[in-house]
Amino acid sequence: MTTMTSPSPPRTSEPDRRDRSGARTGVWAAGLLVVLGASVVLAVTFGPAQISPGEAWSSILAHLGIGDTTLSTLRDGIVWQLRMPRELAAASVGGGLAICGAIMQAVLRNPLADPYLLGLSSGASFGAVLVIVLGFSIALPLAAFGGALGALALTLLLAGAIGRMTASRTILAGVAVSAALGALTSLVIFWSATGDSYREILGWLLGSLAGSTWATALLALGALVLVGLPLMLSAGTLDAFAFGDRAAASLGVSVERTRWILLTATALLTGCLVAVSGSIGFIGLVVPHAVRLIVGARHRALLPLSALTGAIVLIWADTLARTLFDPRELPVGVVTALIGAPLFGLLLLRSRRIS
């Protein structure tokens, strides 16, 4: 008597799974690129001057050498000289912070890591506040950038002085440096700030894109391209770090050297972004977690999709900041905190249910 057996389902090979994963990442990337482009055009239309999406689009294309704008000189200047640099800066800063957050979480193996974990924000704040109270606000971006890199140097030196630079020692050193620089910043404000410098300092510390120009927008975009894109190429190395230092070393990764390089490059990018926008929180913390829930933990998909999502989120956060209480403008860092804190709580609850 012959026994009938049902055929076993065909097994999916590793190349097939990779192809499917790559196709899904491509679909998400294409969709987010469309949303990002639409967000830039729509965000430009928000404000006291009534400008339609079609008019904004014609102005943008005209300045790119395609066709003629239908706007008057004044309204065209509002689109191209005032609003477009701000949207470009928002997209660049948001995308860069999301990349930095994802890399910090991988290298330090800490889900609470963000671009400012190693004292970068405190260092940038100290440098910025120092030049503001001294009356050299024109040098603020350079001072903030220098302060961020100085804080990183102190953190890495302290972590190395403790012993071999492990993830936990690096985090502890960053906390110590951040606390010290935060105290120095408070001392400078208390001792020296007078008059309008208080408002300027507060606006910068809470994050703002109000002063964005084409120069600052291109600085942020240039940093994203020159530093952010090479960081995205480290996806395979970051996947190795997820299994711990020993596992990464067994896969051929020079752990300590690679950690120094990645942290330094991340600090360089963060310093450039903070110099443009001030300290904007939660983008680098929340966005990688949200994207990870959708596409998984593989950094080949996580890094580019986090960059696109971060750009979109900060564009709309900044749009809310400048229009919600018009004519008064909120610091964009307040908006990202108000949105990011409850969203991060929801992500934690969802990840708990999944696990």
C-alpha positions in Angstrom: 0.0 0.0 0.0 1.4 3.3 -1.0 1.4 6.2 1.5 0.6 9.6 0.1 2.8 12.4 1.5 2.2 16.0 0.9 5.1 17.8 -0.7 7.1 20.0 1.7 7.1 23.7 0.9 10.1 24.9 -1.0 12.8 26.5 1.2 13.7 30.0 0.6 17.4 30.4 -0.1 19.5 33.1 1.5 20.0 35.0 -1.9 16.2 35.0 -2.3 15.7 36.4 1.1 18.3 39.1 0.4 16.6 39.9 -2.9 13.2 40.3 -1.2 14.7 42.4 1.5 16.5 44.6 -1.1 13.3 45.0 -3.1 11.3 46.0 0.0 14.0 48.5 1.0 13.9 49.9 -2.5 10.1 50.3 -2.4 10.3 52.1 1.0 13.2 54.3 -0.2 11.3 55.3 -3.4 8.1 56.1 -1.4 10.0 58.2 1.2 11.8 60.1 -1.6 8.5 61.0 -3.0 7.2 62.1 0.4 10.4 64.1 1.0 10.1 66.0 -2.3 6.4 66.7 -1.7 7.2 67.8 1.9 9.7 70.3 0.7 7.4 71.9 -1.8 4.4 71.9 0.5 6.3 73.3 3.5 7.5 76.2 1.4 3.9 77.2 0.9 3.2 77.7 4.7 3.5 81.2 6.0 2.0 84.7 5.9 2.5 85.0 2.2 -0.1 82.9 0.4 1.8 80.8 -2.1 0.3 77.7 -3.8 2.2 74.5 -4.3 2.1 75.1 -8.1 3.6 78.6 -7.7 6.3 77.2 -5.3 7.1 74.4 -7.7 7.4 76.9 -10.7 9.8 79.1 -8.6 12.0 76.1 -7.7 12.2 74.9 -11.3 12.9 78.4 -12.6 15.9 78.7 -10.3 17.1 75.3 -11.4 17.0 76.6 -15.0 13.7 74.9 -16.0 11.0 77.3 -17.3 9.9 80.6 -15.8 8.3 81.4 -12.4 4.8 82.8 -12.2 5.6 84.7 -9.0 6.5 88.3 -8.6 10.0 89.2 -7.6 9.1 89.6 -3.9 7.1 86.4 -3.7 9.8 84.5 -5.6 12.4 85.8 -3.1 10.2 84.5 -0.2 10.2 81.1 -1.7 13.8 80.8 -2.9 15.8 83.1 -0.5 13.8 82.6 2.7 12.0 79.3 2.8 13.9 77.0 0.5 17.2 77.3 2.4 15.4 76.6 5.7 13.7 73.5 4.3 17.0 72.2 2.8 18.7 72.8 6.2 15.9 71.0 8.0 16.1 68.0 5.6 19.9 67.8 5.9 20.0 68.2 9.7 17.1 65.7 10.2 18.6 63.1 7.9 22.1 63.6 9.4 20.9 63.3 13.0 19.0 60.1 12.2 22.1 58.5 10.6 24.2 59.5 13.6 21.7 58.1 16.1 21.5 54.8 14.3 25.3 54.5 14.2 25.7 55.4 17.9 23.1 52.9 18.9 25.0 50.2 16.9 28.6 51.1 17.9 27.8 51.5 21.6 25.2 48.8 21.6 22.9 51.1 23.6 19.3 51.6 22.5 19.2 55.0 24.3 22.2 56.3 22.4 21.7 59.5 20.4 24.1 61.8 18.5 24.7 63.9 21.7 25.5 61.0 24.0 29.3 61.6 24.1 29.0 65.2 25.2 28.8 66.7 21.7 25.7 68.8 22.5 27.2 70.2 25.7 30.5 71.0 23.9 28.7 72.7 21.1 26.5 74.6 23.6 29.6 75.8 25.5 31.3 77.1 22.4 28.2 78.8 21.1 27.3 80.4 24.5 30.9 81.6 24.9 31.0 83.5 21.6 27.4 84.9 22.2 28.3 86.5 25.5 31.6 87.8 24.1 29.7 89.5 21.3 31.0 87.4 18.4 27.8 85.8 17.3 29.1 85.8 13.7 31.5 83.0 14.7 28.8 80.9 16.4 28.7 78.0 13.9 32.5 77.7 14.0 32.5 77.9 17.8 29.8 75.3 18.1 31.6 72.9 15.8 34.9 73.4 17.6 33.1 72.8 21.0 31.5 69.6 19.7 34.9 68.2 18.5 36.6 69.3 21.7 34.0 67.4 23.8 34.5 64.3 21.7 38.3 64.5 22.2 37.8 64.8 25.9 35.4 61.9 26.0 37.7 59.6 24.0 40.8 60.6 25.9 39.0 59.9 29.2 37.6 56.6 27.9 41.1 55.6 26.8 42.7 56.6 30.1 40.4 54.3 32.0 41.6 51.3 30.0 40.6 49.6 26.8 37.9 51.7 25.1 34.8 49.6 25.5 31.3 50.8 24.8 30.3 51.1 28.4 33.5 53.1 29.3 32.9 55.4 26.3 29.4 56.1 27.5 30.4 56.8 31.1 33.2 59.1 29.9 30.6 60.9 27.7 28.3 61.4 30.6 31.1 62.9 32.7 32.2 65.3 30.0 28.6 66.3 29.2 27.9 67.1 32.9 31.1 69.1 33.2 30.6 71.2 30.1 26.9 71.7 31.0 28.0 73.1 34.3 30.5 75.4 32.6 27.8 76.6 30.1 25.4 77.4 33.0 28.2 79.3 34.8 29.0 81.4 31.7 25.3 82.2 31.3 24.8 83.1 34.9 28.0 85.2 35.1 28.1 87.0 31.8 24.8 86.9 29.8 22.9 90.3 29.7 20.1 91.8 27.8 19.1 90.2 24.5 21.9 87.6 24.7 19.7 85.6 27.0 17.1 85.2 24.3 19.7 84.4 21.7 21.3 81.8 23.9 18.0 80.2 24.8 16.9 80.0 21.2 20.1 78.3 20.2 20.1 75.9 23.1 16.6 74.8 22.3 17.4 74.4 18.6 16.2 76.7 15.8 16.5 76.9 12.0 15.2 80.5 11.8 18.5 81.9 10.7 19.1 79.4 7.9 20.6 80.9 4.7 21.9 79.2 1.6 25.4 79.2 3.1 24.3 77.3 6.3 22.0 75.0 4.4 24.8 74.0 2.0 27.1 73.5 4.9 24.7 71.0 6.4 24.0 69.3 3.1 27.7 69.2 2.3 28.5 67.5 5.7 25.7 65.0 5.0 27.1 64.1 1.6 30.8 64.1 2.5 30.5 62.4 5.9 27.0 60.8 6.0 27.2 58.9 2.8 30.6 57.2 3.7 29.1 56.3 7.1 26.3 54.5 5.3 28.9 52.3 3.6 29.8 51.0 7.1 26.5 49.0 7.3 28.2 45.6 7.3 30.6 46.6 10.1 27.7 48.0 12.1 25.9 44.6 11.7 29.0 42.9 13.1 29.0 45.2 16.2 25.5 44.1 17.0 26.8 40.8 18.2 29.5 42.3 20.5 33.1 43.1 20.3 34.4 39.5 20.3 32.0 38.5 17.6 33.0 41.5 15.5 36.7 40.7 16.0 36.1 37.1 14.9 34.5 38.5 11.7 37.7 40.4 10.9 36.7 43.8 12.3 39.4 45.8 14.1 37.1 46.7 16.9 38.9 49.5 18.8 40.2 51.2 15.7 36.8 51.0 13.9 35.0 52.3 16.9 37.3 55.4 17.1 36.8 56.0 13.3 33.0 55.7 13.5 32.7 57.8 16.6 35.0 60.5 15.2 33.1 60.6 11.9 29.7 60.7 13.7 31.0 63.5 15.9 32.2 65.4 12.9 28.8 65.2 11.2 27.0 66.0 14.4 29.2 69.0 15.0 28.4 70.4 11.5 24.7 69.9 12.0 24.6 71.4 15.5 26.5 74.4 14.2 23.7 75.1 11.8 20.6 74.3 13.9 21.6 74.2 17.6 20.7 71.2 19.8 17.6 69.4 18.4 16.7 66.4 20.4 14.8 63.1 19.8 15.4 62.9 16.0 18.5 60.8 16.4 16.9 58.7 19.1 13.4 58.0 17.9 13.7 57.8 14.1 16.1 54.8 14.0 13.9 52.9 16.5 10.8 53.6 14.4 12.5 52.5 11.1 13.9 49.5 12.8 10.5 48.2 13.7 9.5 48.4 10.0 12.5 47.1 8.1 14.5 45.3 10.8 18.0 45.8 12.2 20.1 45.4 9.1 21.9 48.6 8.6 22.0 48.4 4.8 18.3 49.3 5.0 18.2 51.1 8.3 20.7 53.9 7.6 19.2 55.2 4.3 15.6 54.9 5.4 16.4 56.6 8.7 18.0 59.5 6.8 15.0 60.0 4.6 12.5 59.6 7.6 14.6 62.0 9.7 14.6 64.6 6.9 10.8 64.4 6.5 10.2 64.6 10.3 12.3 67.7 10.9 10.8 69.5 7.9 7.3 69.2 9.3 8.5 69.8 12.9 10.1 73.0 11.8 7.0 74.0 9.8 4.9 73.5 12.9 7.4 75.5 14.9 7.2 78.6 12.6 3.5 78.5 11.9 1.7 77.1 14.9 1.7 80.3 16.9 2.3 82.8 14.1 3.7 85.5 14.3 5.6 84.0 17.3 8.0 81.1 16.5 8.8 78.2 18.7 12.3 76.7 18.8 12.1 73.5 16.8 13.7 71.5 19.5 10.6 72.1 21.7 8.4 70.7 18.9 10.6 67.6 18.4 10.6 67.0 22.2 6.8 67.3 22.5 6.3 64.9 19.6 9.3 62.6 20.2 8.9 61.9 23.9 5.4 60.3 23.7 6.2 58.6 20.4 9.3 57.0 21.9 7.0 55.7 24.8 4.7 54.2 22.2 7.6 52.5 20.4 8.8 51.1 23.7 5.4 49.6 24.4 5.1 48.2 20.9 8.6 46.6 21.1 7.7 45.1 24.5 4.6 43.4 22.9 6.6 42.1 20.0 9.3 40.7 22.3 
